[in-house]
């Protein structure tokens, strides 16, 4: 390309730009062998499987709706709902834009598909290059069975009901499934998501906000390159849509004057081009007397040069040796923040320590994907470098959002990076992980239980980092109120922070928020840049040590404790600059302070301690066991949660009684050891005179 651009870009390949390029003439060929010829139907071919992944060229949305009755979950890449007239140019920029828009509008007519999208049971994408003629259907069952259907038939009723001459072939081998799945994942990444928010409501003419390819280019700050074919494509006319022609003409007017020109088969949707497209849209809407407000924002990126031990923010090199004066200014603000938490209602006396653990975790998070991939390649457990974090509290005003924005400000110099719950959709986060953001954690605030349930599908995919080998993949931070503890499999893949504290009602919340904003405005990036410089060296040394085989030879249960390395560096910076370290800022360890099972068990112990203090009569204390009794459905839910999170040696067991009451029993000695005192009915030990 003739002009450089600091933003990352991706190429959407719509066809060969040079037919004489011998390298591009190499074809991927699947060598198959015919075993039998059978006579079957749609039911027999597709039934018995739970998941479908499919690529189709043209499609009938009603047939897709019918087909999805067979599956619990699906991923489908939609091609064109039309074919252009003979000798017409198929994949120029206007066709790509119009096709993406048409796909979102077609789905709106199918309530079942919209519901599946809403529940996260279906994910749709629109192809950015229409000349993907493949029609493949990848089927998988929960018991491991697979099937690949390779056919000439698109996802339309006419192609599968015998009205047309079509070719159908299937292969039930795992090898075939894995080969086609790899191709599917590449196509998936190079297509535009159709999020749930685009297919709700009635059909409309929101040409930018409901166009996946343009919306993706805006939100991920990428230069999207549409590669077109310079030669006409001859296709027989099977369907011509008047509406599509109108949409294409509308886009022509919107793009007019934007600078999105076709140069030798290449069209670049650069940020400045998108800005002009927005202007074109406003002028276009002015004719229709429609007002529109569009806000754009670039998310910061953090990358590393590991050979030179350098770090780059938005591709600009960072000064990793700030002055002591600047470092101290930032530490002053950090200490002020933790001092302010003293005014919070904090019955378990853990609020400050939890926020320090959180700050340490977020500081170190840009190194997780690097370490994750390095460890996996060497066959070492990467559990201590999770790619997800969840903050939750029983009430609002516990400091979750403030603390996250404060830490991100220290890391990037930018304020208020939180995304809202709409950005918690499974497919949107998939885009973030697959290159939409680099290095800097992506923060989704105000997440609800339904959204988190869907995201667990992503969290439990333990090979997501290695699959794309992205050593700059960001962790996803989620925050919400009154979310239940994650299950065991989810806990192994993420860090969970339960905030036990809240701002008292007597505090002037407007004044407190003003003071908080002042702190965020004042804090800089010097502390984090000093920290980065030391962490780059520490992580490089760690990887070299792993390559030499020393830790594994000395201890076969060894794994890298990155949270320990990080906390030591952070405390060393404080100490070297003359600061006294508060008791809640301490050297941290993965297994003790972050590993889900241990950390959540400690939260439950604190909850039992609080219950004993407030309601000692509920405790039936026997020689070897302790029972806690209560009534009501909410109590049973609480006891069941305790049963699931307490260590196995406590032998916790909850039970619902016929009269509606319930209880949980546990080993008395194990409980007392963890509480740190002996249980005595009616008397809370540390309150005795």
C-alpha positions in Angstrom: 0.0 0.0 0.0 1.3 3.5 -0.8 0.3 5.1 2.4 1.1 4.0 5.9 -1.4 3.8 8.7 -0.7 3.1 12.4 -3.9 1.2 12.8 -4.0 -2.5 12.5 -5.7 -3.7 9.3 -7.2 -6.9 7.9 -7.8 -8.0 4.4 -11.1 -9.3 3.2 -10.2 -11.2 0.1 -13.0 -11.1 -2.5 -11.2 -12.8 -5.3 -7.9 -13.1 -7.2 -6.6 -9.6 -7.9 -4.0 -11.0 -10.3 -4.8 -14.1 -12.3 -1.1 -14.5 -13.2 0.0 -14.8 -9.6 1.1 -18.5 -9.5 1.4 -18.5 -5.8 -2.4 -17.9 -5.5 -3.1 -20.7 -7.9 -2.2 -23.3 -5.3 -5.4 -25.1 -4.3 -6.2 -26.9 -1.1 -7.5 -30.3 -2.3 -9.3 -32.9 -0.1 -8.6 -36.4 -1.3 -11.7 -38.5 -0.7 -12.8 -42.0 -1.5 -16.4 -43.1 -2.2 -17.7 -45.7 0.2 -21.5 -46.1 -0.5 -24.3 -44.4 -2.3 -27.4 -43.9 -0.1 -30.9 -42.3 -0.4 -31.7 -40.0 2.5 -33.5 -36.8 3.4 -32.8 -33.7 5.5 -34.1 -35.2 8.7 -31.8 -38.3 8.5 -28.8 -36.2 7.5 -29.0 -33.6 10.1 -30.7 -35.2 13.1 -28.8 -36.6 16.0 -26.3 -33.8 16.4 -26.3 -30.9 18.9 -24.1 -28.2 17.1 -23.9 -27.0 13.5 -21.3 -24.8 11.8 -22.1 -23.9 8.3 -21.0 -21.8 5.3 -23.5 -21.0 2.6 -23.4 -18.8 -0.5 -27.0 -18.0 -1.1 -29.7 -18.8 1.5 -33.3 -18.9 2.4 -33.8 -17.5 5.9 -36.9 -19.6 6.4 -35.0 -22.8 5.7 -32.3 -21.8 8.2 -35.1 -21.3 10.7 -36.4 -24.8 9.9 -32.9 -26.4 10.1 -32.1 -24.9 13.5 -34.9 -26.9 15.1 -32.5 -29.8 15.0 -29.7 -28.1 16.9 -29.0 -26.5 20.3 -26.3 -24.3 19.1 -25.2 -23.0 15.7 -22.7 -20.8 13.9 -23.6 -19.8 10.3 -21.7 -17.6 7.8 -24.2 -16.1 5.4 -23.2 -15.4 1.8 -25.6 -13.5 -0.6 -29.3 -13.6 -0.4 -29.3 -12.7 -4.1 -27.3 -13.2 -7.2 -26.6 -10.2 -9.4 -27.5 -10.0 -13.0 -25.4 -11.8 -15.6 -22.0 -10.2 -16.4 -22.3 -7.9 -13.4 -19.5 -7.2 -10.9 -20.2 -9.4 -7.9 -18.0 -8.3 -5.1 -17.3 -4.6 -5.3 -17.6 -2.5 -2.1 -21.2 -1.6 -2.6 -22.2 -5.3 -3.0 -20.3 -6.2 0.2 -22.0 -3.4 2.1 -25.5 -4.1 0.7 -25.1 -7.9 1.3 -24.2 -7.3 5.0 -27.1 -5.0 5.5 -29.6 -7.4 3.8 -28.5 -10.3 6.0 -29.4 -8.4 9.2 -32.8 -7.4 7.8 -33.7 -10.9 6.7 -33.1 -12.4 10.1 -35.6 -10.0 11.7 -38.5 -11.9 10.1 -37.7 -15.1 12.0 -38.7 -14.8 15.7 -37.1 -18.2 16.6 -33.8 -17.1 15.1 -33.9 -13.8 17.0 -34.6 -15.6 20.2 -31.7 -18.0 19.7 -29.4 -15.0 19.0 -30.7 -13.4 22.2 -29.9 -16.5 24.2 -26.5 -17.0 22.7 -27.6 -20.3 21.0 -27.0 -19.0 17.5 -24.3 -16.8 16.1 -24.5 -15.4 12.5 -21.9 -13.7 10.4 -22.1 -12.1 7.0 -19.4 -12.9 4.5 -17.2 -10.0 3.5 -16.2 -11.8 0.3 -19.2 -13.1 -1.6 -17.1 -15.3 -3.9 -16.8 -18.0 -1.2 -18.8 -20.7 -3.1 -18.4 -23.4 -0.4 -21.4 -25.1 1.0 -20.3 -27.0 4.0 -22.1 -28.1 7.1 -20.2 -29.2 10.2 -22.2 -31.2 12.7 -21.1 -32.4 16.2 -22.8 -34.2 19.0 -22.1 -33.9 22.7 -20.9 -37.6 22.7 -18.1 -36.7 20.3 -19.7 -37.9 17.0 -19.1 -35.6 14.0 -20.3 -35.2 10.5 -19.3 -33.0 7.6 -21.8 -32.6 4.8 -20.2 -31.3 1.6 -22.8 -30.4 -1.0 -23.6 -28.2 -3.9 -26.8 -27.3 -2.0 -27.0 -23.9 -0.3 -29.1 -23.4 2.8 -32.4 -23.1 1.0 -35.5 -25.2 0.8 -35.3 -25.7 -3.0 -31.8 -27.1 -2.7 -32.9 -29.8 -0.2 -36.4 -30.8 -1.2 -35.6 -32.3 -4.6 -36.7 -29.3 -6.8 -33.1 -28.9 -8.0 -30.3 -31.2 -9.2 -27.8 -31.1 -6.3 -24.9 -33.1 -5.1 -24.7 -34.3 -1.5 -21.8 -36.0 0.4 -21.1 -36.7 4.0 -18.0 -37.8 6.0 -18.3 -38.9 9.7 -14.6 -39.1 10.4 -13.0 -36.8 13.1 -10.1 -36.1 10.7 -12.5 -34.6 8.1 -14.3 -32.6 10.7 -11.1 -31.1 12.1 -9.8 -30.1 8.7 -13.0 -28.4 7.7 -13.4 -26.8 11.1 -10.0 -25.1 10.7 -11.2 -23.6 7.4 -14.4 -22.6 9.0 -12.6 -20.7 11.8 -10.6 -18.8 9.3 -13.7 -17.8 7.4 -15.4 -16.9 10.7 -12.7 -14.5 11.6 -12.8 -12.9 8.2 -16.5 -12.2 8.3 -18.7 -9.6 10.1 -20.8 -10.4 13.1 -24.5 -9.9 13.0 -25.1 -9.1 16.7 -28.4 -9.6 18.4 -28.9 -5.8 18.7 -29.0 -5.6 14.9 -31.8 -8.1 14.4 -34.3 -7.0 17.0 -37.2 -4.8 16.2 -38.7 -4.0 12.8 -36.9 -3.7 9.5 -35.4 -0.3 9.1 -32.9 1.7 7.0 -30.1 2.3 9.5 -27.4 1.8 6.9 -24.4 2.2 9.2 -25.4 1.0 12.7 -27.0 -2.1 11.2 -24.3 -2.9 8.7 -21.9 -5.5 10.3 -18.8 -4.8 8.1 -18.9 -1.0 8.6 -19.8 -1.3 12.3 -16.9 -3.7 12.9 -14.4 -1.3 11.1 -15.6 1.5 13.3 -15.6 -0.3 16.7 -12.3 -2.2 16.4 -10.3 0.7 14.9 -9.0 -1.4 12.0 -8.4 -0.4 8.4 -10.7 -2.9 6.7 -9.5 -3.7 3.2 -12.0 -5.0 0.7 -10.2 -6.8 -2.2 -12.4 -6.9 -5.3 -12.0 -8.7 -8.5 -11.1 -6.6 -11.6 -12.9 -8.8 -14.0 -16.6 -9.4 -14.5 -18.1 -12.6 -13.0 -20.5 -14.4 -15.2 -23.3 -15.9 -13.2 -26.6 -17.2 -14.4 -29.6 -15.2 -13.1 -31.6 -17.1 -10.6 -33.0 -14.2 -8.5 -32.9 -10.5 -8.7 -34.0 -8.4 -5.7 -35.4 -4.9 -6.4 -34.9 -4.0 -2.7 -31.2 -5.0 -2.9 -30.7 -2.8 -5.9 -32.3 0.1 -4.0 -30.1 -0.5 -0.9 -27.0 -0.6 -3.2 -28.0 2.7 -4.7 -28.4 4.2 -1.2 -24.9 3.1 -0.2 -23.6 4.6 -3.4 -25.0 8.0 -2.3 -23.6 7.6 1.2 -20.1 6.6 0.0 -20.0 9.4 -2.5 -17.1 11.7 -1.7 -15.7 9.4 1.1 -12.5 8.5 -0.8 -13.3 4.8 -0.7 -11.9 4.2 -4.2 -11.1 1.0 -6.0 -7.3 1.0 -6.8 -6.2 -2.1 -8.6 -8.9 -4.2 -6.9 -8.2 -2.8 -3.4 -10.6 -0.6 -1.3 -9.4 0.6 2.1 -12.0 1.6 4.8 -9.6 3.7 6.8 -10.7 5.7 9.9 -10.7 8.9 7.9 -12.8 7.3 5.2 -15.3 6.1 7.8 -15.5 9.6 9.1 -16.5 10.8 5.6 -19.0 8.0 5.3 -20.6 9.2 8.5 -20.9 12.7 7.0 -22.4 11.1 3.9 -24.9 9.3 6.0 -25.9 12.4 7.8 -26.5 14.2 4.5 -28.4 11.2 3.2 -30.5 11.1 6.4 -31.1 14.9 6.2 -33.1 14.2 3.0 -35.2 11.7 4.9 -35.5 14.2 7.9 -33.8 11.7 10.2 -31.3 12.9 12.8 -28.4 10.6 13.8 -25.6 10.8 16.4 -22.5 8.7 15.9 -19.7 8.5 18.5 -16.4 6.9 17.7 -13.6 5.9 20.1 -10.4 4.1 19.6 -9.5 1.5 22.2 -5.8 1.6 23.3 -3.4 -1.2 22.4 -0.3 -2.4 24.3 2.3 -4.5 22.4 5.9 -5.6 23.2 9.2 -6.1 21.4 10.5 -9.0 23.5 14.0 -9.0 21.8 14.6 -5.3 22.6 12.6 -5.3 25.9 10.4 -2.5 24.7 6.7 -1.7 25.1 4.4 0.3 22.7 1.1 2.0 23.4 -0.9 2.6 20.2 2.4 1.7 18.3 4.3 4.5 20.1 7.3 3.4 22.2 6.8 4.0 25.9 9.4 5.5 28.2 10.0 2.6 30.7 12.3 4.7 32.9 10.2 7.5 34.3 11.5 9.9 36.9 11.2 9.1 40.6 9.2 12.3 41.0 6.5 11.2 38.5 6.4 7.7 40.0 5.8 9.2 43.5 3.0 11.4 42.2 1.2 8.2 41.0 1.9 6.3 44.2 0.4 9.2 46.2 -2.8 8.9 44.3 -2.8 5.1 44.7 -2.4 5.4 48.5 -5.1 8.1 48.6 -7.5 5.7 46.8 -6.9 2.9 49.3 -7.2 5.3 52.2 -10.6 6.4 50.9 -11.8 2.8 51.2 -11.6 3.1 55.0 -14.8 5.0 55.0 -16.7 2.1 53.3 -18.9 -0.3 55.3 -16.6 -3.4 55.4 -17.7 -6.0 57.9 -15.3 -8.6 56.8 -12.3 -6.2 56.7 -11.3 -7.5 53.3 -12.2 -4.6 50.9 -8.8 -3.0 50.6 -7.0 -6.3 50.3 -9.4 -7.5 47.5 -8.9 -4.2 45.6 -5.1 -4.6 45.9 -5.3 -8.1 44.6 -7.5 -6.8 41.7 -5.0 -4.0 40.9 -2.1 -6.4 40.9 -4.0 -8.8 38.6 -5.0 -6.2 36.1 -1.5 -4.7 36.0 0.1 -8.0 35.1 -2.7 -9.1 32.7 -1.0 -8.0 29.4 1.6 -10.7 30.0 -1.0 -13.5 30.4 -1.5 -14.3 26.8 2.3 -14.3 26.1 2.9 -16.7 29.0 -0.2 -18.7 28.2 0.9 -19.5 24.7 4.6 -20.1 25.7 3.5 -22.6 28.5 1.0 -24.5 26.3 3.6 -24.9 23.6 5.9 -26.5 26.2 3.2 -28.7 27.8 3.1 -26.8 31.1 -0.2 -25.9 32.9 -1.3 -22.3 32.0 -4.0 -22.1 34.6 -2.1 -19.5 36.6 -2.5 -17.1 33.6 -6.3 -16.9 33.1 -7.8 -14.7 30.4 -11.0 -13.7 32.3 -11.9 -11.9 35.5 -15.2 -11.3 37.2 -16.0 -8.7 39.9 -19.2 -8.9 41.8 -20.8 -7.5 44.9 -24.2 -7.8 46.7 -24.8 -4.1 46.4 -23.7 -1.2 44.2 -21.2 1.5 45.3 -18.5 -1.0 46.3 -15.8 0.6 44.1 -15.7 -2.0 41.3 -16.2 0.4 38.4 -14.1 3.2 39.9 -11.2 0.9 40.7 -11.2 -0.6 37.2 -11.2 2.8 35.5 -8.5 4.0 37.9 -6.2 1.1 37.1 -6.9 1.3 33.4 -6.1 5.1 33.5 -2.7 4.2 35.1 -2.1 1.7 32.3 -3.2 3.8 29.3 -3.6 7.4 30.3 -7.2 7.2 29.2 -10.4 7.6 31.2 -13.7 5.6 31.3 -12.8 2.7 29.1 -15.7 0.6 30.4 -18.1 -1.0 27.9 -21.7 -1.5 28.8 -23.7 -4.7 29.0 -24.5 -4.6 25.3 -20.8 -5.3 24.7 -21.1 -8.5 26.7 -22.6 -10.4 23.8 -20.7 -13.6 23.0 -19.8 -12.8 19.5 -18.7 -9.3 20.3 -16.2 -10.6 22.9 -15.0 -13.2 20.4 -14.1 -10.3 18.1 -12.2 -8.6 20.9 -10.3 -11.7 21.7 -9.5 -12.5 18.1 -7.6 -9.2 17.5 -10.1 -6.4 18.1 -8.1 -5.3 21.1 -4.4 -5.9 21.9 -2.9 -6.2 25.4 -5.1 -3.8 27.4 -7.8 -5.5 29.4 -11.3 -5.1 27.9 -13.8 -4.0 30.7 -17.5 -4.8 30.4 -19.5 -3.1 33.2 -23.0 -3.7 34.6 -23.0 -7.3 33.3 -26.1 -9.3 34.3 -26.6 -13.0 35.1 -28.0 -13.8 31.6 -25.0 -12.3 29.8 -22.5 -14.0 32.1 -24.1 -17.4 31.5 -23.6 -17.0 27.8 -20.0 -15.8 28.2 -19.1 -18.9 30.1 -19.1 -20.7 26.7 -16.2 -18.6 25.8 -14.5 -18.9 29.2 -14.6 -22.7 29.2 -12.9 -22.8 25.7 -9.5 -23.6 27.1 -7.8 -23.6 23.7 -8.9 -20.2 22.5 -5.5 -18.6 23.1 -3.5 -21.4 21.5 -5.9 -21.7 18.6 -5.1 -18.3 17.2 -1.6 -18.0 18.9 -2.1 -14.4 19.8 0.4 -13.3 22.4 -1.3 -9.9 22.7 -4.8 -11.3 23.5 -6.5 -9.1 26.2 -8.2 -10.5 29.3 -11.9 -9.7 29.6 -12.9 -8.0 32.9 -16.6 -8.2 33.8 -18.3 -6.4 36.7 -21.8 -6.7 38.0 -24.0 -6.8 41.1 -25.5 -9.8 42.8 -24.0 -12.4 40.4 -23.8 -16.0 41.6 -20.4 -17.7 42.2 -19.2 -19.3 38.9 -19.2 -23.1 38.7 -16.1 -25.2 39.2 -15.1 -25.4 35.5 -15.5 -21.7 35.0 -13.6 -20.9 38.2 -10.6 -22.8 36.8 -10.5 -20.5 33.8 -10.9 -17.1 35.4 -10.3 -15.0 38.5 -13.3 -14.2 40.7 -13.4 -11.1 43.0 -16.3 -10.9 45.5 -16.3 -7.4 46.9 -17.7 -7.3 50.5 -18.2 -3.7 51.1 -20.2 -0.6 50.1 -20.3 3.2 50.5 -22.3 4.2 53.6 -25.6 6.1 52.9 -24.3 9.0 55.1 -21.6 9.9 52.5 -22.4 12.7 50.0 -22.2 10.5 47.0 -22.1 13.4 44.5 -19.2 14.9 46.4 -17.5 11.5 46.7 -17.9 10.9 42.9 -16.4 14.4 42.2 -13.4 13.5 44.4 -13.0 10.1 42.7 -13.0 11.8 39.3 -10.4 14.2 40.5 -8.1 11.4 41.5 -8.6 9.6 38.1 -7.8 12.9 36.3 -4.6 13.5 38.3 -3.0 10.0 38.2 -0.6 9.4 35.4 1.2 6.4 33.8 4.7 6.7 35.3 4.1 4.0 38.0 2.8 1.6 35.4 5.6 2.3 32.9 8.2 1.6 35.6 6.4 -1.6 36.5 6.2 -2.6 32.8 10.0 -2.2 32.3 10.6 -4.5 35.3 7.9 -7.1 34.3 9.2 -7.4 30.7 12.6 -8.4 32.1 11.1 -10.8 34.7 8.8 -12.6 32.2 11.7 -12.9 29.7 13.9 -14.4 32.4 11.0 -16.7 33.4 10.6 -18.1 29.9 14.4 -18.6 29.5 14.4 -20.5 32.8 11.5 -22.7 31.6 13.4 -23.4 28.3 16.4 -24.5 30.3 14.2 -27.0 32.1 15.3 -26.1 35.6 11.9 -25.7 37.4 10.4 -28.9 35.9 13.4 -31.0 36.7 13.5 -29.9 40.3 9.7 -30.1 40.9 7.3 -31.8 38.6 4.4 -29.9 40.2 5.9 -26.5 39.4 4.0 -23.8 37.5 4.9 -20.1 37.1 3.3 -17.9 39.7 3.0 -14.6 37.8 0.9 -12.9 40.5 3.7 -13.5 42.9 6.3 -12.0 40.6 4.0 -9.0 39.9 3.2 -8.3 43.5 6.9 -8.4 44.5 7.8 -5.9 41.7 4.9 -3.6 42.7 5.9 -3.6 46.4 9.5 -3.1 45.6 8.7 0.1 43.6 6.7 1.4 46.6 9.5 0.6 49.1 12.3 2.0 46.9 10.5 5.3 46.7 10.2 5.6 50.4 6.6 4.4 51.1 5.4 2.4 54.1 3.5 -0.7 52.9 0.0 -1.1 54.5 -0.8 -4.6 55.8 -3.4 -5.2 53.1 -0.7 -4.7 50.4 1.3 -7.9 50.6 3.2 -10.4 48.6 0.6 -12.5 46.8 0.4 -16.2 45.6 -1.7 -17.7 42.9 -2.9 -20.8 44.9 -3.7 -18.9 48.1 -5.0 -15.5 46.8 -6.4 -16.1 43.3 -7.2 -19.8 42.5 -11.0 -19.9 42.3 -11.7 -22.9 44.6 -9.6 -21.6 47.5 -10.6 -17.9 47.0 -14.3 -18.6 46.8 -14.2 -21.0 49.7 -12.7 -18.1 51.8 -15.6 -15.9 50.7 -18.1 -18.6 52.0 -16.2 -18.9 55.3 -16.5 -15.1 55.7 -20.2 -15.4 55.0 -20.6 -18.1 57.7 -18.7 -15.9 60.1 -21.1 -13.1 59.5 -24.1 -15.4 59.8 -22.8 -16.6 63.2 -22.3 -13.0 64.4 -25.8 -11.8 63.3 -27.9 -14.9 64.0 -26.1 -17.3 66.5 -29.4 -19.1 67.3 -29.5 -20.6 63.8 -26.4 -22.6 64.7 -26.9 -26.1 66.1 -23.5 -27.1 67.5 -22.9 -30.7 68.2 -19.8 -32.6 69.1 -18.5 -33.3 65.5 -20.9 -31.4 63.3 -22.4 -28.0 63.0 -25.9 -27.3 61.4 -27.1 -24.0 60.3 -30.9 -23.8 60.0 -33.1 -21.4 58.1 -36.4 -21.2 56.2 -37.4 -20.1 52.7 -36.3 -20.7 49.1 -33.6 -18.0 49.3 -32.0 -19.7 52.2 -31.8 -23.0 50.4 -30.2 -21.3 47.4 -27.6 -19.8 49.7 -26.9 -23.1 51.5 -26.6 -24.9 48.1 -24.1 -22.3 47.0 -22.1 -22.8 50.2 -22.1 -26.6 49.7 -20.7 -26.2 46.2 -17.9 -23.8 47.2 -16.7 -25.2 50.6 -13.6 -27.6 50.5 -14.4 -31.3 50.3 -12.9 -32.0 53.7 -15.6 -29.9 55.4 -18.1 -32.5 54.1 -20.8 -29.8 53.7 -24.3 -31.0 52.9 -27.5 -29.0 52.4 -31.0 -30.4 52.7 -34.6 -29.1 52.2 -37.2 -30.3 54.7 -40.8 -31.1 54.1 -42.0 -28.1 56.3 -40.2 -25.7 54.0 -37.2 -25.2 56.3 -33.7 -26.2 55.3 -30.2 -26.7 56.8 -26.6 -27.1 55.9 -24.3 -29.4 58.0 -20.5 -29.5 58.1 -17.6 -30.8 60.0 -17.2 -28.7 63.2 -13.4 -29.0 63.6 -12.7 -28.1 59.9 -15.1 -25.1 60.2 -13.5 -23.9 63.4 -10.0 -24.2 62.0 -11.0 -21.9 59.1 -13.0 -19.5 61.2 -10.0 -19.2 63.6 -12.1 -19.6 66.8 -14.2 -22.1 68.7 -17.9 -22.0 68.2 -20.0 -21.2 71.3 -23.7 -20.9 71.1 -25.1 -17.4 71.6 -21.7 -15.8 72.2 -19.4 -14.5 69.5 -15.9 -15.2 70.8 -14.1 -12.0 69.9 -16.8 -9.9 71.4 -16.5 -11.5 74.9 -15.3 -9.3 77.7 
